[in-house]
Amino acid sequence: MTTDLIGNPLSPQEERLIEVYESLKSLVQDEALAPGTRSNLLAALAATGVAVTGLGLKFEHLIDIGA
């Protein structure tokens, strides 16, 4: 991903935020996680998702993965 939702190029910070967001999405889907760990990761994902959406980087519904 090199642009936001309206076509502006991403800054290095925005690219890093997307990487964190995608990493969290991947982690929360790991069935081997302890329930408390998964819960904390979901909280982090929800907060990160708000930042990603607020900046117009991505628009996704996280309800499908429990966030």
Backbone torsions as a table, in degrees:
resi	resn	phi	psi	omega
1	MET	NA	124.0	-177.9
2	THR	-120.1	-8.0	179.3
3	THR	-134.5	161.6	175.3
4	ASP	-83.1	-171.3	-175.0
5	LEU	-66.8	-20.0	179.0
6	ILE	-108.7	9.8	172.8
7	GLY	97.7	1.9	177.2
8	ASN	-74.9	141.6	177.4
9	PRO	-64.2	145.2	179.2
10	LEU	-79.8	142.7	172.6
11	SER	-78.4	164.7	176.0
12	PRO	-57.4	-36.2	179.0
13	GLN	-67.0	-40.8	178.2
14	GLU	-66.5	-38.6	176.4
15	GLU	-61.5	-41.5	178.8
16	ARG	-65.8	-40.0	177.9
17	LEU	-61.2	-41.9	177.0
18	ILE	-62.4	-40.4	178.1
19	GLU	-61.7	-44.6	178.2
20	VAL	-61.7	-46.0	179.8
21	TYR	-58.5	-48.6	-179.6
22	GLU	-65.7	-36.9	177.5
23	SER	-63.6	-44.1	178.4
24	LEU	-63.8	-41.6	177.8
25	LYS	-59.1	-40.7	179.5
26	SER	-68.1	-44.5	-178.3
27	LEU	-61.7	-42.9	-175.4
28	VAL	-67.6	-15.3	179.4
29	GLN	-88.5	-0.9	178.9
30	ASP	-77.3	113.5	-177.7
31	GLU	-68.4	-15.6	-177.8
32	ALA	-81.2	-7.5	-178.9
33	LEU	-68.5	144.1	172.2
34	ALA	-65.9	147.5	-177.5
35	PRO	-54.7	-41.3	179.7
36	GLY	-66.0	-38.0	178.4
37	THR	-66.1	-46.0	179.2
38	ARG	-61.3	-40.5	179.4
39	SER	-61.2	-44.3	179.0
40	ASN	-66.5	-39.0	177.5
41	LEU	-66.0	-37.3	176.3
42	LEU	-63.5	-38.5	177.1
43	ALA	-63.7	-42.6	178.1
44	ALA	-64.7	-40.5	179.2
45	LEU	-64.3	-41.9	180.0
46	ALA	-61.4	-45.2	179.4
47	ALA	-65.3	-41.4	178.6
48	THR	-66.0	-38.3	178.0
49	GLY	-61.3	-37.1	176.8
50	VAL	-63.5	-42.7	178.8
51	ALA	-64.4	-44.5	-178.9
52	VAL	-63.4	-43.9	179.5
53	THR	-68.7	-42.5	-179.5
54	GLY	-61.4	-33.5	178.0
55	LEU	-84.0	-4.5	179.9
56	GLY	71.9	29.6	-179.0
57	LEU	-85.5	-38.6	178.8
58	LYS	-150.8	157.8	172.5
59	PHE	-136.1	109.0	-179.5
60	GLU	-139.9	153.3	172.8
61	HIS	-95.8	119.5	-176.7
62	LEU	-89.7	0.2	-178.5
63	ILE	-59.7	-30.1	-178.4
64	ASP	-64.7	-23.3	178.7
65	ILE	-110.5	11.5	172.1
66	GLY	92.5	6.1	-178.4
67	ALA	-89.8	NA	NA
